[in-house]
Amino acid sequence: MKYFLISFFFHFFYSSVILSNDIYETNFHKIEITNENISIAKVREINKIKIISIENIFDKILTKSEKNKLKRLDNLDQSLEYLIKNIIIENEFISKNIYKADIKINYDKDKIINLFRSNKINYSDIQSPIFLIVATEEKALTYNGLSINNSFYNYDINIENNLVQFILPDLSPNDRFITPYNKIVNMDLASLSKLSNKYQSNHILLIYLKHQDNIIVLDLNLFSLKEKNITFIKKLNFPILSDYHPKLYEFINNWWKINNLIDNSEINQIMCEIQNENIEELYLINLKINSLSQIKSNIVNKIKFQKNNNKITFYGNYKMLFYGLSQNNLDIKINKSDQCIIKLAS
């Protein structure tokens, strides 16, 4: 019955989470070389882009501790060169003294995952659901909720390199009517549910901000629309005059990764019946299973008409496997006999 319990937990929290195909994607970088040896300078600039690009990927999917573990590996520089899939150069301009181009370094996802596996480095390539951020602020006998007077909202969110996705409320009169200050601080579930429905976000990050002596005290909580409950995450303290937003979002991103790691030191197996209507559907289901980064092997154990039995070996726990399958448009169910059944989602 352990699979059933895991499946139940997974269903309510991960139903709105999305698996991004862009996690391992890199960007183009513009370079311009003037009055230098172009051949030498071009190699130098490409090497800089290599480092920036792979660091961005690592920052997305590794916690701080796992990244430190990676940096301690012997011959890491050689390993990073091996990870390169290709180099794309566009809009190239060459003259006697000037070189310009847009350069993109693509890295091989499978090679990155194999590097992690061989060195027992855990990672998360799971993008969060969209979190609506609802903050209150208590400062010098003033109390602000969903208002432009709340200094928390005087900051632009930059989440380009994060797994966590945020949206901010409009701070409109309607927001304050639905969820006034007192209902936020009293954690009124009905009011928060209405706001959550308005913004089509199943999860709200509740931030209670208090200016106290020489520090900013921040309570971070998570509201779940489906469960109609609030979970305490962490109390954080920041210096009173500090720009705390970057550190806060860094903490939230790291919190998300820690709670959604694929543990490469843990290998599990599960026998699943693959239900299908025809051979094309069977092929598609197996293709989707094999595309998950945590899958080690997917082997047919027994052939039966429209109900093959497969042995799936995977890294990490069952929760992360179930998540990956569901986000690949597959239904996975554990019946009362602890039998695993996988089919295309309807």
Secondary structure, DSSP 8 states (H G I E B T S, - for coil): -HHHHHHHHHHHHHTT-B--TTTT----EEEEEESS-HHHHHHHHHHHHHHHHHHHHHHHH--HHHHHHHHTSTTHHHHHHHTEEEEEEEEEEE-SSEEEEEEEEEE-HHHHHHHHHHTT--B---B--EEEEEEEEEETTEEESSSTT-GGGSS----TT-S-EEE-----HHHHHHS-HHHHHTT-HHHHHHHHHHTT-SEEEEEEEEEETTEEEEEEEEEETTTTEEEEEEEEEEETTS--HHHHHHHHHHHHHHTT-B-TT-EEEEEEEEE-SSHHHHHHHHHHHHTSTTEEEEEEEE--TTEEEEEEEEES-HHHHHHHHHHTTEEEEE-TT--EEEEE--
